[in-house]
């Protein structure tokens, strides 16, 4: 198993997780995901679920301004 993973959602890269002891610590790549910064997850898949869940809860406020 690798020691770090990029965590992506429908908005692109949310952050990355790095193996830390028995878990994976989240480092935010976008301010929208700062709420997850420093959280320890049991697996990269759990971090993905948390990022997607956060994205979903933020809803329309999380859309890009590109046209």
N, C-alpha and C positions, 0 to 999 in steps of 0.2 A: 504494500500500500504506500502511496506517495505521502510526502510530508506536508504538501500544501496544494490547495485547489482554488481556482477562480470560481466565485459564486455568481451565477448569472440569473437574471429574471427577464421578463419581457422588455424591460427598460435597459437591458444590457448588463454590464458588470456592476454588481452591487458591492462587491468586496472580495476578500480572499480569506481563507482559513488556513492557519498554520498549526501543525501538530504541536501540542503543548502538554506534556505529561500524558495523561490518559484521555485527552480530548483534543479539540480543534478550536483555537481562538480566532474570532472574527475580527477583521480589520476592514473598515468601511472604505469604499472607493468613491462614494458619492455622499454628500451631506444628508440626503434623504434616508440613508441607512445608518447614520451615526448612532441611532438608538440601539443598534446591535453591536456597536464597537466594544471590544473587550469581552464579549460574552463567550463562554466556553460551551461547545456543543460536543455531543458524543460521537458524531460522525459528520462528514461533509453534507450528506443528504439531509440531516436535521437542520443544518445551517441554510440550505436551499429552501427548505420548507418555511423556516422562520422569515427569510428574506421575501419570499413570495407572499406569505401571510401579511407581512408589514406593508408590502406594496399594495395588496388588495384592500387593506384597511384604509390606506391613504386615498384610494380611489382616484377621482378626477383631478385632485390637486397634484397628482403625480405624473401627469401627461407632459410630453415635450412640447415646445413651442414651434418646432420646425413645421414648415408648410410645404 
